[in-house]
């Protein structure tokens, strides 16, 4: 079984319900969720004129290879109403592969480890919660160290009012 860290998130519609639906669909179509972070809220990164995001990291065990998993994630996004009209724009759901085992993969469909994870505190905070000592296969640093070195100043808040 492949061990895959994903980040899920969204900022349109009922954000909590969308996260819940995405988790259910992942279990039905991709594999078993073995660990979940808390839910975090953050302002949009990059294209900032949009609602705040909710994000959550998870560990998924799957028999799917990286390309098949990405196709599954894209299908779930489409089925949940995801439209890709504006780069970094608003979305009902976003499903990203952060790590796939400790593999380094670069195909037309998949780039893992996620190429910008070390620049984004909204990815690293939930990831550190569930995998603090996981070692990034390119940088050879733990997620905890990547977070400590991250220059992203965007505020990220753990949701406690759920």
C-alpha positions as CSV (number, residue, x, y, z in Angstrom):
1,X,0.0,0.0,0.0
2,X,1.1,3.5,-0.8
3,X,1.2,6.1,2.0
4,X,0.2,9.5,0.7
5,X,-0.1,12.8,2.4
6,X,-2.8,15.0,0.9
7,X,-3.9,18.6,1.6
8,X,-7.6,19.2,1.1
9,X,-9.2,22.6,1.2
10,X,-11.7,25.0,-0.3
11,X,-13.3,28.5,0.1
12,X,-16.6,28.3,-1.7
13,X,-20.1,27.2,-0.5
14,X,-20.4,25.3,2.8
15,X,-16.6,24.9,3.4
16,X,-17.0,22.4,6.2
17,X,-19.6,20.2,4.3
18,X,-17.2,20.2,1.3
19,X,-14.3,18.9,3.4
20,X,-16.6,16.2,4.9
21,X,-17.8,15.2,1.4
22,X,-14.3,15.1,0.1
23,X,-13.2,12.8,2.9
24,X,-16.1,10.5,2.3
25,X,-15.3,10.4,-1.5
26,X,-11.6,9.8,-0.8
27,X,-12.5,6.8,1.4
28,X,-14.9,5.4,-1.2
29,X,-12.7,5.9,-4.3
30,X,-9.1,6.1,-3.2
31,X,-8.3,4.3,0.0
32,X,-8.3,4.4,3.8
33,X,-7.7,7.6,5.7
34,X,-5.3,6.8,8.5
35,X,-4.8,10.2,10.1
36,X,-6.3,13.7,9.9
37,X,-5.1,17.1,11.1
38,X,-7.2,19.7,12.6
39,X,-8.9,22.1,10.3
40,X,-7.1,25.4,9.6
41,X,-8.4,28.7,8.2
42,X,-6.3,31.1,6.2
43,X,-6.7,34.0,3.9
44,X,-6.1,33.1,0.2
45,X,-2.5,32.7,-0.9
46,X,-1.4,34.4,-4.2
47,X,-4.8,35.6,-5.6
48,X,-6.0,37.3,-2.4
49,X,-9.3,38.9,-3.4
50,X,-11.5,35.9,-2.4
51,X,-12.9,34.2,0.7
52,X,-10.8,32.5,3.3
53,X,-9.9,28.8,2.9
54,X,-10.4,25.9,5.2
55,X,-7.6,23.3,4.9
56,X,-6.8,19.9,6.3
57,X,-4.0,17.4,5.9
58,X,-4.5,13.7,5.9
59,X,-2.6,10.4,5.5
60,X,-4.2,8.1,2.9
61,X,-3.3,4.5,2.3
62,X,-4.0,3.6,-1.3
63,X,-3.3,0.8,-3.8
64,X,-3.4,3.4,-6.6
65,X,-0.2,4.6,-8.2
66,X,0.4,8.4,-8.3
67,X,-1.1,9.1,-11.7
68,X,-4.2,7.0,-11.0
69,X,-4.6,8.7,-7.6
70,X,-4.3,12.2,-9.2
71,X,-6.9,11.2,-11.8
72,X,-9.2,10.1,-9.0
73,X,-8.6,13.4,-7.1
74,X,-9.4,15.5,-10.2
75,X,-12.5,13.5,-10.8
76,X,-13.7,14.1,-7.2
77,X,-12.9,17.8,-7.6
78,X,-15.0,18.0,-10.8
79,X,-17.9,16.0,-9.2
80,X,-17.9,18.5,-6.3
81,X,-18.2,21.4,-8.7
82,X,-14.6,22.5,-9.0
83,X,-14.0,24.9,-11.9
84,X,-10.5,26.0,-13.0
85,X,-11.3,29.4,-14.4
86,X,-8.8,31.6,-12.4
87,X,-5.3,30.3,-11.4
88,X,-5.2,30.2,-7.6
89,X,-8.8,31.4,-7.6
90,X,-11.8,30.4,-5.5
91,X,-12.8,26.7,-5.4
92,X,-15.3,24.4,-3.8
93,X,-12.6,21.8,-3.2
94,X,-8.9,21.4,-3.9
95,X,-7.2,18.0,-3.4
96,X,-3.4,18.1,-3.6
97,X,-0.8,15.3,-3.3
98,X,1.9,16.6,-1.0
99,X,4.0,13.4,-0.6
100,X,3.6,10.0,-2.2
101,X,5.6,7.5,-0.1
102,X,9.0,9.1,-0.2
103,X,9.0,9.1,-4.0
104,X,10.1,11.9,-6.3
105,X,7.7,12.0,-9.3
106,X,7.5,14.5,-12.1
107,X,5.0,13.6,-14.8
108,X,2.6,15.7,-16.9
109,X,0.0,15.0,-14.2
110,X,1.8,14.7,-10.9
111,X,4.7,16.5,-9.2
112,X,5.7,15.2,-5.8
113,X,6.7,16.2,-3.4
114,X,4.4,19.2,-4.0
115,X,6.8,21.8,-5.5
116,X,5.7,24.7,-3.3
117,X,4.9,23.0,0.0
118,X,7.9,24.5,1.7
119,X,6.7,28.1,0.8
120,X,3.2,27.7,2.3
121,X,2.5,27.8,6.0
122,X,-1.1,26.7,5.3
123,X,0.2,23.4,4.0
124,X,3.0,23.0,6.6
125,X,1.0,23.7,9.8
126,X,-1.5,20.9,9.3
127,X,1.1,18.6,7.9
128,X,3.4,19.1,11.0
129,X,0.4,18.2,13.1
130,X,0.2,14.7,11.6
131,X,3.7,14.1,10.3
132,X,6.2,16.3,12.1
133,X,9.2,14.1,11.5
134,X,8.5,13.1,7.9
135,X,11.6,13.9,5.9
136,X,11.1,15.8,2.6
137,X,12.8,13.6,0.0
138,X,14.4,16.5,-1.9
139,X,15.4,18.9,0.9
140,X,16.2,16.1,3.4
141,X,14.5,18.2,6.2
142,X,11.6,17.3,8.4
143,X,8.3,19.0,8.0
144,X,8.9,20.7,11.4
145,X,12.1,22.2,10.1
146,X,10.5,23.3,6.8
147,X,7.8,25.1,8.9
148,X,10.4,26.7,11.0
149,X,12.3,28.0,7.9
150,X,9.2,29.0,6.0
151,X,9.1,32.7,5.1
152,X,5.3,32.7,4.6
153,X,3.8,35.5,6.8
154,X,0.2,34.7,6.0
155,X,-1.8,34.0,9.2
156,X,-3.1,30.5,9.6
157,X,-5.5,29.7,12.4
158,X,-6.6,26.3,13.8
159,X,-10.4,26.2,13.8
160,X,-11.7,25.6,17.3
161,X,-15.3,26.6,16.8
162,X,-16.4,23.5,14.8
